[in-house]
């Protein structure tokens, strides 16, 4: 999948989620795919570098499905 297609999938996920935590994860990954460094993203989102790095590594290893269970559970609560 091309980077542009990955970004489009993330934008769609950001529109669909009702969970602010999931929105932040999607945004962090999207910003990195758009060229921001993990350190820059940590500063933008006011999160630690290990947190942002964890989001990125999870996405790289398993894609969006890595967060499917978390997202579904959280959206059901809202």
N, C-alpha and C positions, 0 to 999 in steps of 0.2 A: 504494500500500500504506500502511496506517495505521502510525503509530509503534508501537502495541501489537503489530501483526503482525510488524513488523521486529524488535522485542525478542524475540518468541517464536521467530523464525527463528534469532536469535543464541543464545538459550538452548539450542536444539536443537544448533546447531553446536558450542557449548561442551561439551555432553554427549558428542558424537560424536568430537571430536578427541582424539588421543593426544599431540599436539604442544603443549608448554607455550607456545611462541612464538605459535602460532595462537590458543590459549586466551586469551592476553593481548591479542591484537588484537581478538578478539571482545568481551572484557570491556571494553576501552577504548571501543569503539563503543557497546556497550550502556549503559555508564555515561553517556555523552554523550546518548544518546537519552532516558535517564531524567532528564536535567536537570543533570548535573554539567558544569562548565566544563572545557575542555581543560587548563587550568592545574591545576585540582583533580585531574584524572585523572593528570596527570604526577606529581604529588606522591604520590598513592595508590599508583601502580605503580612509583614510583621510576625514572621514565624522563624524558628531556628533553621539553620542550614540542614541539620540531620532530618528534620521533619520534611522539608522540601525534597531533599535527596531521597528519602523513603518513598514519597509520592512518585518521584521519577523512576526509581528502581522498580517499584511495583508495576507501574505502567509498562516499562520496557520489558519486564519479564513475562507479564500476563495480559497486557492490554487492558481495555476498559472492563472486561469481564472480571478482572481482579477485584473490582469494587462493586460488582453487580449485587452481591448479597447485602453488603453494607448499605448501598443505595436503596434497595427495595425495602429493607427493614425500616430504615429511617423515614422514607416517604410514606410508609404505612402508618407510622405514628402521627404524622401531621394531618 
